[in-house]
Amino acid sequence: MTVRIPFFYHLPEIDTPRMTLRQFERRDARKIVELTNGRSNHFHKDKWRQLTYLSEQYIAHMLRCYKIGQPAPWAMVDKQTSYVIGVCGYVDWDRDLARAEIGFELDPSFWRKGWMTEALQAIIPYGFQHCQLQELYAKCLEVNIPSKKLLKKVGMVRIERQKSYLWKEQRYEWVEYYRMSRKEYEERRAGL
């Protein structure tokens, strides 16, 4: 049975100093392709079509999730360019435990410039203050040092390491899990 969560029908817009976090829109597919094209010299027409198709499919999936109240992330939109530069948000939600998983992905050309820190520092308080969550958690590959540092920087604590369910390059990858409880969030907010 599919659990519908009213929050996801209409994700609120959240503004930070450099970006707006908002629901995806159909027009974002083209912006994603243009951003990708801007990183490389020129794509062959077939590659452009393939990227356009994949971007449109991704956006269509996000729109379906919003429509049926399923977890789906925010689009991270750079205020200066209006381009979607990444995604972040609650990608899994357990209503009974008041618990959500945070997921995130950022265009590599924006790495190590504080964008994801800024985004997570907006959605973590939102989850505790407006959605009455009791716990947030996140996971990342053990070898992904920047993501591990990011999660620690925003106040999450490593809780476990386990083999991933993903088979990558002929081997299983280790995944680390991080969490933050409402109590830990409130203590951090109060400066304790």
DRENDO-1510 file (C-alpha; in Angstrom, 1 decimal, always signed):
<recs>
REC; n; res; u; v; w
REC; 1; MET; +0.0; +0.0; +0.0 .
REC; 2; THR; +1.4; +3.4; -0.9 .
REC; 3; VAL; +1.4; +5.9; +1.9 .
REC; 4; ARG; +0.6; +9.4; +0.8 .
REC; 5; ILE; +2.2; +12.3; +2.7 .
REC; 6; PRO; +0.5; +15.6; +2.3 .
REC; 7; PHE; +3.7; +17.6; +2.7 .
REC; 8; PHE; +4.9; +16.3; -0.7 .
REC; 9; TYR; +1.9; +17.4; -2.7 .
REC; 10; HIS; +3.1; +21.0; -2.5 .
REC; 11; LEU; +6.7; +21.3; -1.3 .
REC; 12; PRO; +7.2; +24.8; +0.1 .
REC; 13; GLU; +9.7; +27.1; -1.5 .
REC; 14; ILE; +12.7; +27.8; +0.7 .
REC; 15; ASP; +15.1; +30.7; +0.0 .
REC; 16; THR; +18.7; +30.7; +1.1 .
REC; 17; PRO; +21.3; +33.5; +0.3 .
REC; 18; ARG; +22.3; +31.9; -3.1 .
REC; 19; MET; +19.5; +29.6; -4.0 .
REC; 20; THR; +15.9; +28.8; -4.0 .
REC; 21; LEU; +14.7; +25.3; -3.1 .
REC; 22; ARG; +11.5; +24.5; -5.0 .
REC; 23; GLN; +9.5; +21.8; -6.7 .
REC; 24; PHE; +10.7; +20.7; -10.0 .
REC; 25; GLU; +9.0; +22.1; -13.1 .
REC; 26; ARG; +8.8; +20.6; -16.6 .
REC; 27; ARG; +11.0; +23.5; -17.9 .
REC; 28; ASP; +13.8; +22.3; -15.6 .
REC; 29; ALA; +14.7; +19.4; -18.0 .
REC; 30; ARG; +16.1; +21.9; -20.6 .
REC; 31; LYS; +18.0; +23.8; -18.0 .
REC; 32; ILE; +19.6; +20.5; -16.7 .
REC; 33; VAL; +20.6; +19.6; -20.3 .
REC; 34; GLU; +22.0; +23.1; -20.9 .
REC; 35; LEU; +24.0; +23.0; -17.7 .
REC; 36; THR; +25.4; +19.6; -18.6 .
REC; 37; ASN; +26.2; +20.9; -22.2 .
REC; 38; GLY; +28.0; +23.9; -20.7 .
REC; 39; ARG; +30.5; +21.6; -18.9 .
REC; 40; SER; +31.6; +19.9; -22.1 .
REC; 41; ASN; +32.6; +21.3; -25.4 .
REC; 42; HIS; +29.8; +20.2; -27.7 .
REC; 43; PHE; +27.6; +17.2; -27.7 .
REC; 44; HIS; +26.8; +15.2; -30.7 .
REC; 45; LYS; +23.1; +15.6; -31.6 .
REC; 46; ASP; +22.4; +12.0; -30.4 .
REC; 47; LYS; +24.0; +12.7; -27.0 .
REC; 48; TRP; +21.9; +15.9; -26.7 .
REC; 49; ARG; +18.7; +13.9; -27.5 .
REC; 50; GLN; +19.7; +11.2; -25.0 .
REC; 51; LEU; +20.4; +13.8; -22.2 .
REC; 52; THR; +17.1; +15.6; -23.0 .
REC; 53; TYR; +15.2; +12.4; -22.8 .
REC; 54; LEU; +16.8; +11.3; -19.5 .
REC; 55; SER; +16.2; +14.8; -18.0 .
REC; 56; GLU; +12.6; +14.8; -19.1 .
REC; 57; GLN; +12.0; +11.3; -17.6 .
REC; 58; TYR; +13.6; +12.4; -14.3 .
REC; 59; ILE; +11.4; +15.5; -14.1 .
REC; 60; ALA; +8.3; +13.5; -15.0 .
REC; 61; HIS; +9.1; +11.1; -12.2 .
REC; 62; MET; +9.5; +14.0; -9.7 .
REC; 63; LEU; +6.2; +15.5; -10.8 .
REC; 64; ARG; +4.4; +12.1; -10.4 .
REC; 65; CYS; +5.8; +11.9; -6.9 .
REC; 66; TYR; +4.5; +15.4; -6.0 .
REC; 67; LYS; +1.1; +14.5; -7.5 .
REC; 68; ILE; +0.6; +11.4; -5.4 .
REC; 69; GLY; +2.3; +12.7; -2.2 .
REC; 70; GLN; +5.4; +10.6; -2.4 .
REC; 71; PRO; +8.9; +11.7; -1.1 .
REC; 72; ALA; +10.7; +13.7; -3.7 .
REC; 73; PRO; +13.5; +16.3; -3.3 .
REC; 74; TRP; +13.6; +20.0; -4.0 .
REC; 75; ALA; +15.3; +21.4; -7.1 .
REC; 76; MET; +18.3; +23.6; -6.1 .
REC; 77; VAL; +18.1; +26.7; -8.2 .
REC; 78; ASP; +20.9; +29.2; -8.4 .
REC; 79; LYS; +19.4; +32.6; -8.0 .
REC; 80; GLN; +21.8; +34.3; -10.3 .
REC; 81; THR; +21.4; +32.0; -13.3 .
REC; 82; SER; +18.0; +30.3; -12.6 .
REC; 83; TYR; +19.6; +27.0; -13.4 .
REC; 84; VAL; +19.0; +23.8; -11.5 .
REC; 85; ILE; +22.3; +22.9; -10.0 .
REC; 86; GLY; +21.3; +20.0; -7.8 .
REC; 87; VAL; +18.7; +18.2; -5.8 .
REC; 88; CYS; +18.3; +17.8; -2.0 .
REC; 89; GLY; +15.5; +16.8; +0.2 .
REC; 90; TYR; +13.6; +14.0; +1.9 .
REC; 91; VAL; +13.8; +10.9; -0.2 .
REC; 92; ASP; +12.3; +8.5; +2.3 .
REC; 93; TRP; +9.7; +9.2; +5.0 .
REC; 94; ASP; +8.5; +7.0; +7.8 .
REC; 95; ARG; +5.3; +8.6; +9.1 .
REC; 96; ASP; +5.0; +6.2; +12.0 .
REC; 97; LEU; +8.5; +7.0; +13.3 .
REC; 98; ALA; +8.5; +10.6; +12.3 .
REC; 99; ARG; +11.7; +9.9; +10.5 .
REC; 100; ALA; +13.0; +10.9; +7.1 .
REC; 101; GLU; +16.1; +10.3; +5.0 .
REC; 102; ILE; +17.9; +13.2; +3.4 .
REC; 103; GLY; +19.3; +12.6; -0.1 .
REC; 104; PHE; +21.4; +15.1; -2.2 .
REC; 105; GLU; +23.2; +15.4; -5.5 .
REC; 106; LEU; +25.1; +18.4; -6.8 .
REC; 107; ASP; +26.5; +19.3; -10.2 .
REC; 108; PRO; +30.3; +18.7; -9.9 .
REC; 109; SER; +31.1; +22.2; -11.1 .
REC; 110; PHE; +29.5; +23.5; -7.8 .
REC; 111; TRP; +31.3; +21.1; -5.5 .
REC; 112; ARG; +33.3; +22.4; -2.5 .
REC; 113; LYS; +31.8; +25.9; -2.7 .
REC; 114; GLY; +29.3; +25.6; +0.2 .
REC; 115; TRP; +26.2; +25.1; -1.9 .
REC; 116; MET; +25.1; +21.8; -0.4 .
REC; 117; THR; +26.0; +23.0; +3.1 .
REC; 118; GLU; +23.7; +25.9; +2.5 .
REC; 119; ALA; +20.9; +23.7; +1.2 .
REC; 120; LEU; +21.1; +21.2; +4.1 .
REC; 121; GLN; +21.2; +24.0; +6.6 .
REC; 122; ALA; +17.8; +25.0; +5.2 .
REC; 123; ILE; +16.1; +21.6; +5.0 .
REC; 124; ILE; +17.3; +20.2; +8.3 .
REC; 125; PRO; +15.6; +22.9; +10.4 .
REC; 126; TYR; +12.6; +22.8; +8.2 .
REC; 127; GLY; +12.1; +19.1; +8.9 .
REC; 128; PHE; +12.3; +19.5; +12.7 .
REC; 129; GLN; +10.5; +22.8; +13.0 .
REC; 130; HIS; +7.7; +22.5; +10.4 .
REC; 131; CYS; +7.3; +18.8; +9.7 .
REC; 132; GLN; +7.6; +17.6; +13.4 .
REC; 133; LEU; +10.2; +15.0; +12.5 .
REC; 134; GLN; +11.9; +13.2; +15.4 .
REC; 135; GLU; +14.9; +12.0; +13.3 .
REC; 136; LEU; +16.8; +12.7; +10.1 .
REC; 137; TYR; +19.3; +10.3; +8.6 .
REC; 138; ALA; +21.5; +10.2; +5.5 .
REC; 139; LYS; +23.8; +7.7; +3.9 .
REC; 140; CYS; +26.8; +8.0; +1.6 .
REC; 141; LEU; +29.6; +5.8; +0.3 .
REC; 142; GLU; +32.4; +5.2; +2.7 .
REC; 143; VAL; +34.9; +6.4; +0.1 .
REC; 144; ASN; +33.0; +9.7; -0.4 .
REC; 145; ILE; +35.0; +11.8; +2.0 .
REC; 146; PRO; +33.4; +15.2; +1.0 .
REC; 147; SER; +29.9; +13.9; +1.7 .
REC; 148; LYS; +31.0; +12.4; +5.0 .
REC; 149; LYS; +32.6; +15.8; +6.0 .
REC; 150; LEU; +29.4; +17.6; +4.8 .
REC; 151; LEU; +27.1; +15.4; +7.0 .
REC; 152; LYS; +29.3; +16.0; +10.0 .
REC; 153; LYS; +29.5; +19.7; +9.3 .
REC; 154; VAL; +25.7; +20.1; +9.4 .
REC; 155; GLY; +25.6; +18.2; +12.7 .
REC; 156; MET; +24.9; +14.6; +11.7 .
REC; 157; VAL; +26.6; +11.7; +13.6 .
REC; 158; ARG; +27.9; +8.5; +12.0 .
REC; 159; ILE; +25.9; +5.6; +13.4 .
REC; 160; GLU; +26.9; +2.5; +11.3 .
REC; 161; ARG; +28.7; +1.1; +8.3 .
REC; 162; GLN; +27.4; -1.7; +6.2 .
REC; 163; LYS; +27.8; -3.2; +2.8 .
REC; 164; SER; +25.7; -1.5; +0.3 .
REC; 165; TYR; +22.9; -3.2; -1.5 .
REC; 166; LEU; +24.4; -1.8; -4.7 .
REC; 167; TRP; +26.8; -3.7; -6.8 .
REC; 168; LYS; +29.4; -1.3; -8.2 .
REC; 169; GLU; +32.3; -2.1; -10.4 .
REC; 170; GLN; +32.3; -5.8; -9.6 .
REC; 171; ARG; +32.1; -5.3; -5.9 .
REC; 172; TYR; +29.8; -4.2; -3.0 .
REC; 173; GLU; +30.5; -0.7; -1.7 .
REC; 174; TRP; +30.5; +0.1; +2.0 .
REC; 175; VAL; +27.9; +2.7; +3.0 .
REC; 176; GLU; +28.0; +4.9; +6.1 .
REC; 177; TYR; +24.8; +6.0; +7.8 .
REC; 178; TYR; +24.5; +9.3; +9.7 .
REC; 179; ARG; +21.6; +10.6; +11.8 .
REC; 180; MET; +20.4; +13.6; +13.8 .
REC; 181; SER; +17.7; +13.4; +16.4 .
REC; 182; ARG; +15.3; +16.3; +17.3 .
REC; 183; LYS; +17.1; +16.5; +20.7 .
REC; 184; GLU; +20.5; +16.8; +19.0 .
REC; 185; TYR; +19.2; +19.4; +16.6 .
REC; 186; GLU; +17.7; +21.5; +19.4 .
REC; 187; GLU; +20.9; +21.2; +21.4 .
REC; 188; ARG; +23.0; +22.3; +18.4 .
REC; 189; ARG; +20.6; +25.1; +17.7 .
REC; 190; ALA; +20.8; +26.3; +21.4 .
REC; 191; GLY; +24.7; +26.1; +21.2 .
REC; 192; LEU; +25.0; +23.4; +23.8 .
</recs>
